Structure formats: C-alpha cells, structure tokens
Amino acid sequence: MKATMKKPLLVAAAFLVLGFGRGAGATPLSVDESVRMALATHEDIQAAEAARDAARWDLSSTRRATGFNFAWRSEATHIGGSDYGYYQSRYRHRDATPEDDYWNWLINMFYGRQNDPYQSAYTNSLSLRFPVYTGGRQENSIEADRQALNAADLALENARQEVRFRALQAYYDLLQRINLRNISKSAVGMAGSQCALIRVHFQEGAVAYADLLQMEVQLADYRQSLISAEGRLEAARYTLARVVGLQQDTPIEPTDDLTYVPFPKTLPECEEYALTHRPDGAAAECRVRQYEANKNAQKADWQPTIQAIANKNVVSNQPFAKDRTETWGVGLQLSWSVFDNGVTAAKVHAAKEQELEARAEADNLRSNILLETRNAYAEMKAAEKNIRDTRRAVRQAEESLKIAQTRYDEGVDILLSVTKAQEKLNTARSNYYTALYRYNLNRVTLEKAIGVPVAIDVPLYMAAVEQGKSANEAMKEAALSPAAGVTPVRETRG
C-alpha cells in the first residue's frame, strides 16, 4: 500500500477540526440577541402584559367604588284619566262650593282631561351617595384585587423566564444540530476520500475488490446520516426563528458555540434559591391571599351597611322647571339583610373552599419546584461528568484511528479495522457534543427551575408588597438593570 493514502485522510481530519465556514447570506445571531429578541416579540409575554393590565383596571374599579357616587335620573310622562282631572280640578279651585265640585266632576266624566292644564310631568332627581360602612366588603375586595394584581406581575415575570428558556433551548438545539451535521459531513468527506483512493489502488491491483465494496457501503451509510442531519438542522432553524420572532425561513447562523462553564451553586443552595425566587410559587401565595380576602368580603353581608345620602327631586309641567314640586333631603341610609335564607353562609363556605383549593395548589407547586430543581441539577451533573469522559474518549478514538490507518498502510491490518476506527471516532465526537449540549440545556433548565430573574427580583418585589407598597412601586424597587428587549412597566393611575 502506498504511503500517499495518508495525506487525504489527514486533510479530512483537519477539515473536521477547523470546522466549516458560515453559510453565505445567513443572518448571524448570538445567544444574547436571541433572548433579547424573544423577550421583545413573543406573544406569551404580550398576553401576560394584557392580563396584568386587566388586573390593574379591576383594582382601580374596586378602589373607585369607595368614593362618591353622583347620579341623575330624568323622567318625562304624559298624564291622563278622569280621576286625575277631577282631583286636579279641586286643586285649582280651593274655594269651590259643592255645586262647583259637582259640575267639575261631570265635566271630567264626559270630557276627560280637556279641563286639566297638567297633561305632562317632568321629573328630575339628583342623588349623591357615599359609603360610610360596608362591614369590610370594600376593604377586603380591594385587598383581593391587589393580590390578584401582584399575582399578575409575578405571572408576567414567569412568562419572561419561560420565553428566555425557550430561546436558549432553541439556540442550543440549533448548535447541536450543526455539530452533528458537521460530524456527518466530515464522515462523508473522510470516507469519500478513502473510497476514491481505494478505487485507484484497486484499479492498480493493490487492494481487493471486497475492500472497495466495503468502503462504498460505508460511504452510502454516511451520506444517509448526513441527509437526516441536514433535515433536523433545518427544523432547528425554523424553531429558533419562530421563538425569536423572525420569519421561519430566515437562514439563521449562530455566532456562539456550546461551551462548558461550571454551575456555581450546590443542590441545597439551588433548592433554597428556588423556594424564594420562583415567580409562579410567589404568585400562588398571592392567590391564596386573594381567596382569603374574597372570603372575608363575603362575610360582610352579615353586617349592616351605612351610606351618607343627599338628594333633590323636582317635578314640573315644563322640562327643567320648578313650578309644581321641589324637595331635597340629606341624611344616612342603613341597610341590613337580617335573614337571607342562608345565602351569605353558602357564599362564605364556597369562598373558604376556594381558599383551601388555592392553598393545596400552592403546596403542590412548592413540591414540584423542589422536584424540578433536583431533577435538573442531577441531569446537569451527569452531563458534566460525561463531558470529561467523552472528551477523553475523543482523544483515544483519534489515536486509535491513526494507529489503524498506519497498520493498514503498512499492510499488517485489514480495512475493516480502519472503518471501525472511523466509526468509533464519529461516535465519540457525537457523544462529546451531545454531552456538551445536554449540560448547557440542563443548566438553563435548572436556571428556569430555580427562577433566575429576567426583569424583577421576586424576593424584593414580595418584600415591597408586604410593606404595603403598590404594584408599580414594588416593580420599580425589584427591577433589575434594564434587560434587553424587556418591555418596561407601564405607569398607570388608579
């Protein structure tokens, strides 16, 4: 066997080590850019922002119900009937004699309201009400809506963290598909070079026909793997484009690579961090408080309500005149449902059960948070160990291929040893990149599981809420340095 066979194999190996060039006309995209674009455009975040605005307006509506209520009622009626005309006739002639009453009665009986000057009535009523005491309904309703708004703020942060995770997952998936495609492409190139060289030597009579057939079969297998790898790569590009808000046929080319950076926290530290930083866990606690406030608001129906009232009523023959009746009044109005057939008790029991349901869901979520944290941490650590082992296996497989190639060149070994060594090298490289990919993926899964913040620090937010600060004030105090692509909290009134 001629020594010239070594050069093509060395060139192919160098081609794999150096990697392949970026695609022409592709859109370069880094990890940070992917996250920033996803946070700025993803529909899940927009939906969470809309839910937050809805909760804010619910709170505003409940708060404004504690203030003055001014109402105006206007009514226009056409008046008729003999009795009405008769009595109006008496009213017009206060000094009428019994004979006059008799004749007026006859006139109204036969001619109806023709003798009645008041055929229309215009009524205008003005009322001003202010709740003085509601038995705690208003206070607890405000507290329930305040907790609902806090939960919406935390749900918005949870949506951001979820979108960040999806963007990183899609980016790492694309990197992994590129690496596997490159391994398949390198295997095709290496096998193709060796197959061409063996064909030349077969024509010279230096090798057996079986060696050529074996290499051609191996090359066909590698090409099939490459086609599959290319298809999975395109699918990964589509997915990343969708997550970051680009057209799904955008030819994305990532500018970052999979790397290994040790995670700084231990498992107990991760668990402790998760229990205080997970936004959905904090939101669940807010929902428990919301249902507790709802329960207390329902209990208010057992108490009386007192309102301060002021009203004025005007009845006239012409619109907005005061020629007939004008009255006004100022005072207090007390209302108390002494017996409602158990309606309030049933509502209180229903609200209590909703509170118990919310508490059970919060406890269940707490347990799931710990489980997610432990699972992600365990899988990350397993992948971390595999990185070391597979990196060593790649070096060993490369050395094994060199030895097999040398022995084949010297005629002391068969081609099968070379193809097996190539296959093991491809497998070792695939295992290494897979371990690296799984480490990075499980790392971001762990970050999502423990609640690594995107826009707000959850413990700071909850501390501000406990101090009685509004949702907007709590968001400001808990805000991190402006995250790229994160929509700022909209200032609102109410």
C-alpha angles and dihedrals in degrees: 000000000000120000090229088085090077097066099064091048092050091049091051092049091050089049090057094047094050093045129216129298124260116269116265114251093010123144110246114224131178128203093254092048091051092053093044093051093046092051091050099048112023116120094220090065091046090052091049090050090052090050089051091052091049091053090048092054091047089056091046091052093051093047093050091053088071092066136073120308117205118190135181123197121187126186133182120193137176112226127210145142135105097259091054091049092048095053092043087054090055089048092054095051107044092167094048118138123229088261090055090051090051094051091044089052091052092048092052093045094055103028102031115203097351087107092046117098092191107072095144136043127199117196126190121183125187122190134180119193133182124181110235100173129006101170091254097304096120095044093049093043089055091049091050092052091045091055090046089055091049089051089050091052090052092045088055091054090047090053090052092051091049092050091048089053092049091050093050092044092051092046093050090045089056092049091050092049090050092051093048091046090051091050091051091046091050090049090053091048094048094045092044092053092048092045091053091048093048090049090056092049091045089056087051090050094244097120136035124259089239090065091054093049091048092052093047091052090049091050091051090053091050091050091052090052090049092053091052091047091051091052093051090047092056091048090052090051091052091050095050092047090053094050096049094044101253128131106281093235092056109129097233118192115190116225097199130070135215109271138176117242116165115241109243101214133077122225095260089049090050092050093049091047092049094053092056102033107041104109094205090053091052090045090054090056090050090053090053089055090046093057091044089056090047089054092052091047090056090053088062090079087074089063130071121253125221126199132184108227138188124179143170128196126194125186119185145160091238129043113275093359128124103215099121118027134000123173136162137183142187127193149093128299120207121194125182128170098213095181125015099166093255097303094130092046090053091050091049091051091049091050090048091053090050088054091051090048091052091049092051091049091049092050091047091050090050090055091046091051090056091046093050090048094051094045094049092046093049093048092046091052091048090052090047090057091046090056091062094044096046093045088057090046090054091055091048093048091050090052091046091053091051091052093047091048092050093049091049092048090052091049096241097111138039130250091251089071090055094048091047090050090050091049092050091049091052090048092048092050091047090050091049095052090043091053090048091048093048091049093054093043093049090046093058088042088056091047089054091045094054095041104248100194127247105180109355138030105237098208090051091049093050091047090054090048091051088054089059097252121151122257092255092050091048091050091052094050093047097042116121123215105301107286116221111260095005113136109233120238109271114236110236139175128230 
